[in-house]
Amino acid sequence: MSEDSVPPVLADAVWPAVPSGALVLVPVGSTEQHGPHLPLDTDTVVARAVARRTADSLGDRPHGPPLVAPALAYGASGEHAGFPGTVSIGHEALRAVVVELTRSLSLWAGRIVFVNGHGGNTATLGGALAQLRTEGHDAVWTACEVPGGDPHAGRTETSLLLHLAPERVRLDAAVAGDTRPLPVLLPELMARGVRAVSASGVLGDPAGATAEEGGRAMAALVSATVRRITAWSPDDRGRLTER
């Protein structure tokens, strides 16, 4: 890398190397319980990996290579408040952070994509990005969702972490949680939190998780994110869709 080139990770760059009009990806995660076997930053790990691999896959663009901003490691995780280790900033604070980040980034960036790894952030991102787009910011968001995956700390996320950070997975502590589909669980989760339906914090079953399955899931997440960014077709809540 030459001294005047910009690395894909924004935090590693020096300001004279940052191109005006760049595409910036902002990973958004959480710090919350992920059962007795996965680390608290699981959502952040996944969002960061998707953002970085997406940036690599997109390659050089008219305003230079895509840049990956430092991840937002705290989100709206109130439903996990019954478990020690969970740290939630709530919807209002998250919305304020997303709004102010976008306004600041827009002073030099071209397009901004929030890459979200935590389901509890989705309503906040939708509201914030809808507002920001009415202000004229070319900012959107997209979700790290594996079709057919279980809701939380089950086989899907365990496989992803076995692929991304196997040394941080405690498979010997993994247990099955409530395996009912999320639409069935959601009313009780919203009313009483995760602990009311799963003492372990797991929604799903980690059994059968493998690094190979996680690698395939990660490749699918990156491919979908690349397609959405390339199409650039946001809905009225600023969420990227696939045409």
The 8 nearest C-alpha neighbors of each residue, nearest first, counted from 0:
[[1, 4, 2, 6, 3, 5, 7, 12],
 [2, 0, 4, 3, 5, 6, 16, 12],
 [1, 3, 4, 0, 5, 16, 13, 6],
 [2, 4, 1, 16, 5, 15, 0, 13],
 [5, 3, 1, 2, 16, 0, 6, 17],
 [4, 6, 16, 12, 17, 7, 3, 13],
 [7, 5, 8, 12, 11, 4, 9, 66],
 [8, 6, 66, 67, 9, 65, 5, 64],
 [9, 7, 67, 6, 10, 11, 66, 68],
 [10, 8, 68, 12, 11, 67, 66, 7],
 [9, 11, 8, 12, 69, 68, 13, 67],
 [12, 10, 9, 8, 6, 13, 7, 5],
 [13, 11, 9, 10, 5, 6, 14, 16],
 [14, 12, 16, 15, 11, 17, 5, 10],
 [13, 15, 17, 16, 12, 18, 5, 9],
 [16, 14, 17, 13, 3, 18, 12, 5],
 [17, 15, 5, 14, 3, 13, 4, 18],
 [16, 18, 14, 15, 5, 19, 13, 12],
 [19, 17, 21, 16, 20, 62, 63, 15],
 [18, 20, 107, 21, 108, 17, 62, 109],
 [19, 21, 109, 108, 62, 107, 18, 22],
 [22, 20, 108, 109, 62, 19, 18, 23],
 [21, 23, 110, 65, 109, 111, 66, 108],
 [24, 22, 66, 111, 65, 67, 21, 112],
 [23, 25, 67, 112, 113, 111, 68, 66],
 [24, 26, 113, 68, 114, 67, 112, 70],
 [27, 25, 70, 114, 46, 47, 113, 115],
 [28, 26, 115, 71, 70, 114, 116, 46],
 [29, 27, 43, 42, 116, 72, 117, 71],
 [28, 30, 73, 74, 72, 42, 43, 31],
 [31, 29, 40, 39, 86, 73, 85, 72],
 [30, 32, 85, 39, 29, 86, 84, 33],
 [31, 33, 39, 85, 34, 82, 84, 79],
 [34, 32, 152, 37, 39, 38, 200, 31],
 [33, 35, 200, 201, 199, 36, 32, 152],
 [34, 36, 172, 173, 37, 199, 33, 169],
 [35, 37, 169, 173, 172, 34, 168, 170],
 [36, 38, 33, 168, 34, 35, 169, 39],
 [39, 37, 40, 41, 33, 167, 36, 168],
 [38, 40, 31, 30, 32, 41, 33, 37],
 [39, 41, 30, 43, 38, 42, 29, 44],
 [40, 42, 44, 43, 38, 39, 45, 37],
 [43, 41, 28, 116, 45, 44, 40, 117],
 [42, 44, 28, 46, 40, 45, 41, 29],
 [45, 43, 41, 47, 42, 46, 40, 48],
 [44, 46, 48, 42, 43, 47, 49, 116],
 [47, 45, 116, 43, 26, 49, 48, 44],
 [48, 46, 50, 26, 44, 45, 49, 43],
 [47, 49, 45, 51, 50, 46, 52, 44],
 [48, 50, 46, 52, 47, 221, 51, 53],
 [51, 49, 53, 47, 48, 52, 46, 54],
 [50, 52, 54, 48, 53, 49, 47, 67],
 [53, 51, 55, 49, 54, 50, 48, 56],
 [54, 52, 56, 50, 55, 51, 221, 49],
 [53, 55, 51, 57, 65, 52, 56, 50],
 [54, 56, 52, 53, 58, 57, 51, 7],
 [57, 55, 53, 58, 54, 52, 225, 221],
 [58, 56, 54, 55, 53, 225, 59, 65],
 [59, 57, 56, 55, 64, 60, 54, 65],
 [58, 60, 64, 63, 57, 61, 65, 62],
 [59, 61, 63, 62, 64, 58, 65, 57],
 [62, 60, 63, 59, 64, 21, 20, 22],
 [63, 61, 21, 60, 20, 18, 19, 64],
 [64, 62, 60, 59, 61, 21, 18, 65],
 [63, 65, 59, 60, 58, 66, 7, 62],
 [66, 64, 22, 54, 23, 21, 7, 63],
 [65, 67, 7, 23, 9, 8, 24, 22],
 [68, 66, 24, 8, 9, 23, 7, 25],
 [67, 69, 25, 9, 24, 70, 66, 8],
 [70, 68, 10, 71, 67, 25, 9, 26],
 [71, 69, 26, 27, 72, 25, 68, 47],
 [70, 72, 27, 73, 28, 26, 69, 74],
 [71, 73, 29, 28, 70, 43, 30, 27],
 [74, 72, 29, 30, 71, 87, 28, 88],
 [73, 75, 29, 87, 88, 76, 93, 28],
 [74, 76, 89, 87, 90, 120, 119, 88],
 [77, 75, 87, 78, 79, 74, 119, 31],
 [76, 78, 80, 79, 75, 87, 89, 192],
 [77, 79, 192, 76, 80, 193, 188, 189],
 [80, 78, 77, 81, 76, 193, 82, 192],
 [79, 81, 77, 82, 78, 85, 76, 83],
 [82, 80, 79, 194, 83, 192, 193, 78],
 [81, 83, 80, 79, 85, 84, 32, 194],
 [84, 82, 85, 81, 80, 32, 31, 86],
 [85, 83, 86, 82, 31, 32, 39, 30],
 [84, 86, 31, 83, 32, 30, 80, 82],
 [85, 87, 30, 31, 84, 73, 88, 76],
 [88, 86, 76, 75, 89, 74, 77, 73],
 [87, 89, 75, 74, 92, 73, 93, 86],
 [90, 88, 75, 87, 92, 91, 93, 74],
 [89, 91, 93, 75, 92, 123, 94, 88],
 [90, 92, 94, 93, 89, 95, 123, 88],
 [91, 93, 95, 94, 90, 89, 88, 96],
 [94, 92, 96, 90, 95, 91, 74, 89],
 [93, 95, 91, 97, 92, 96, 127, 123],
 [94, 96, 92, 98, 93, 97, 99, 91],
 [95, 97, 93, 99, 94, 98, 100, 92],
 [98, 96, 100, 94, 95, 99, 101, 93],
 [99, 97, 95, 101, 96, 100, 94, 127],
 [98, 100, 102, 96, 101, 97, 95, 103],
 [101, 99, 103, 97, 102, 98, 96, 104],
 [102, 100, 104, 98, 103, 99, 105, 97],
 [101, 103, 99, 105, 100, 104, 98, 106],
 [102, 104, 100, 101, 105, 106, 99, 107],
 [103, 105, 101, 106, 108, 102, 107, 100],
 [104, 106, 108, 102, 107, 103, 101, 109],
 [105, 107, 104, 103, 108, 102, 109, 101],
 [106, 108, 19, 105, 20, 104, 109, 21],
 [109, 107, 20, 21, 105, 104, 19, 110],
 [110, 108, 20, 21, 22, 105, 107, 111],
 [109, 111, 22, 137, 138, 108, 23, 21],
 [112, 110, 138, 23, 22, 24, 139, 137],
 [111, 113, 24, 139, 140, 138, 25, 114],
 [112, 114, 140, 25, 26, 24, 115, 141],
 [115, 113, 26, 141, 27, 25, 140, 142],
 [116, 114, 27, 142, 117, 46, 143, 26],
 [115, 117, 46, 42, 28, 143, 27, 142],
 [118, 116, 28, 119, 42, 120, 115, 29],
 [117, 119, 120, 121, 116, 115, 142, 122],
 [118, 120, 117, 75, 121, 76, 122, 74],
 [121, 119, 118, 123, 75, 117, 122, 124],
 [120, 122, 124, 123, 118, 119, 125, 117],
 [123, 121, 125, 124, 120, 126, 119, 90],
 [124, 122, 126, 125, 121, 120, 94, 90],
 [125, 123, 127, 121, 126, 122, 128, 120],
 [124, 126, 236, 122, 128, 123, 127, 129],
 [125, 127, 123, 129, 124, 128, 122, 130],
 [126, 128, 124, 130, 129, 125, 94, 123],
 [129, 127, 131, 237, 130, 125, 126, 124],
 [128, 130, 236, 126, 132, 237, 127, 131],
 [131, 129, 127, 133, 128, 132, 126, 134],
 [132, 130, 128, 134, 133, 129, 136, 127],
 [131, 133, 136, 135, 134, 129, 130, 128],
 [132, 134, 130, 135, 131, 129, 136, 128],
 [135, 133, 131, 132, 136, 130, 129, 137],
 [134, 136, 132, 133, 137, 131, 138, 130],
 [137, 135, 132, 138, 131, 134, 105, 133],
 [136, 138, 110, 132, 135, 111, 139, 109],
 [137, 139, 111, 136, 110, 112, 132, 128],
 [140, 138, 237, 112, 238, 128, 111, 113],
 [141, 139, 113, 238, 112, 114, 239, 237],
 [140, 142, 114, 239, 238, 115, 113, 143],
 [141, 143, 115, 144, 114, 116, 140, 121],
 [144, 142, 116, 115, 220, 145, 46, 141],
 [143, 145, 142, 146, 220, 148, 116, 118],
 [144, 146, 148, 147, 216, 143, 220, 155],
 [147, 145, 148, 144, 149, 216, 219, 220],
 [146, 148, 145, 149, 144, 155, 150, 180],
 [147, 149, 145, 155, 146, 150, 154, 144],
 [148, 150, 203, 153, 155, 151, 147, 154],
 [151, 149, 202, 181, 203, 148, 153, 152],
 [150, 152, 202, 153, 201, 149, 203, 33],
 [153, 151, 33, 201, 156, 34, 157, 202],
 [154, 152, 205, 203, 204, 151, 155, 156],
 [153, 155, 205, 208, 157, 204, 156, 158],
 [156, 154, 158, 148, 157, 153, 149, 159],
 [157, 155, 159, 158, 152, 154, 153, 160],
 [156, 158, 154, 160, 159, 155, 208, 153],
 [157, 159, 213, 208, 209, 161, 155, 210],
 [160, 158, 213, 156, 162, 157, 161, 163],
 [159, 161, 163, 162, 157, 164, 158, 165],
 [162, 160, 165, 210, 158, 159, 164, 163],
 [161, 163, 210, 159, 160, 213, 214, 164],
 [162, 164, 160, 161, 159, 165, 48, 45],
 [163, 165, 160, 166, 167, 161, 162, 168],
 [166, 164, 161, 167, 168, 160, 162, 163],
 [165, 167, 164, 168, 161, 169, 160, 163],
 [166, 168, 165, 164, 169, 38, 37, 160],
 [167, 169, 37, 165, 166, 36, 170, 161],
 [170, 168, 36, 171, 172, 167, 37, 173],
 [169, 171, 173, 172, 168, 36, 37, 205],
 [170, 172, 169, 173, 36, 174, 168, 35],
 [173, 171, 170, 36, 169, 35, 174, 34],
 [174, 172, 170, 36, 171, 35, 205, 169],
 [175, 173, 176, 172, 205, 204, 199, 201],
 [176, 174, 204, 203, 205, 201, 177, 173],
 [177, 175, 201, 202, 203, 197, 178, 204],
 [176, 178, 202, 203, 197, 179, 196, 201],
 [179, 177, 203, 202, 176, 180, 204, 175],
 [178, 180, 177, 181, 183, 184, 203, 202],
 [181, 179, 183, 182, 178, 184, 149, 150],
 [180, 182, 184, 183, 185, 150, 179, 149],
 [183, 181, 185, 184, 180, 186, 179, 150],
 [184, 182, 181, 180, 185, 179, 186, 187],
 [185, 183, 181, 182, 187, 186, 188, 180],
 [184, 186, 188, 182, 187, 181, 183, 189],
 [187, 185, 189, 188, 184, 190, 183, 182],
 [186, 188, 190, 189, 185, 184, 191, 192],
 [189, 187, 192, 185, 191, 193, 190, 186],
 [188, 190, 186, 187, 192, 191, 185, 78],
 [189, 191, 187, 188, 186, 192, 185, 78],
 [192, 190, 188, 187, 189, 195, 193, 78],
 [193, 191, 78, 188, 194, 195, 189, 190],
 [192, 194, 195, 188, 196, 79, 78, 197],
 [195, 193, 197, 198, 196, 192, 81, 200],
 [194, 196, 193, 192, 191, 197, 198, 188],
 [195, 197, 194, 193, 177, 198, 188, 187],
 [198, 196, 194, 200, 199, 176, 177, 195],
 [197, 199, 194, 200, 196, 195, 176, 201],
 [200, 198, 197, 201, 34, 176, 35, 174],
 [199, 201, 34, 197, 198, 194, 193, 33],
 [202, 200, 176, 34, 152, 199, 151, 203],
 [203, 201, 151, 177, 176, 150, 178, 153],
 [202, 204, 178, 153, 176, 149, 177, 201],
 [203, 205, 175, 153, 206, 154, 176, 178],
 [206, 204, 154, 153, 208, 157, 175, 207],
 [207, 205, 204, 208, 154, 175, 153, 174],
 [206, 208, 205, 209, 154, 204, 158, 157],
 [207, 209, 158, 154, 206, 205, 157, 212],
 [210, 208, 158, 212, 211, 213, 161, 207],
 [209, 211, 162, 161, 213, 158, 212, 214],
 [212, 210, 214, 213, 209, 215, 162, 158],
 [213, 211, 215, 209, 214, 210, 158, 216],
 [212, 214, 159, 158, 210, 216, 162, 211],
 [215, 213, 211, 217, 212, 216, 162, 210],
 [214, 216, 218, 212, 213, 217, 219, 211],
 [215, 217, 213, 219, 214, 218, 220, 212],
 [218, 216, 220, 214, 219, 215, 213, 221],
 [217, 219, 215, 221, 216, 220, 222, 214],
 [218, 220, 222, 216, 217, 221, 223, 215],
 [221, 219, 217, 223, 218, 222, 143, 224],
 [220, 222, 224, 218, 223, 53, 219, 49],
 [221, 223, 219, 225, 224, 220, 218, 226],
 [224, 222, 226, 220, 221, 225, 219, 227],
 [225, 223, 221, 227, 226, 222, 228, 220],
 [224, 226, 222, 228, 223, 227, 53, 229],
 [227, 225, 229, 223, 224, 228, 230, 222],
 [228, 226, 230, 224, 241, 229, 225, 239],
 [227, 229, 231, 225, 230, 226, 224, 239],
 [228, 230, 226, 227, 231, 225, 57, 224],
 [229, 231, 227, 228, 232, 226, 241, 242],
 [232, 230, 228, 229, 227, 233, 239, 240],
 [231, 233, 239, 230, 240, 234, 241, 227],
 [234, 232, 239, 238, 237, 240, 231, 235],
 [233, 235, 237, 236, 238, 239, 232, 240],
 [234, 236, 237, 129, 233, 238, 125, 128],
 [237, 235, 129, 125, 234, 238, 128, 126],
 [236, 238, 139, 233, 128, 234, 129, 235],
 [239, 237, 140, 233, 234, 236, 141, 139],
 [240, 238, 233, 232, 141, 227, 140, 231],
 [241, 239, 232, 233, 227, 238, 242, 234],
 [242, 240, 227, 230, 226, 239, 232, 223],
 [241, 240, 230, 232, 227, 226, 231, 239]]
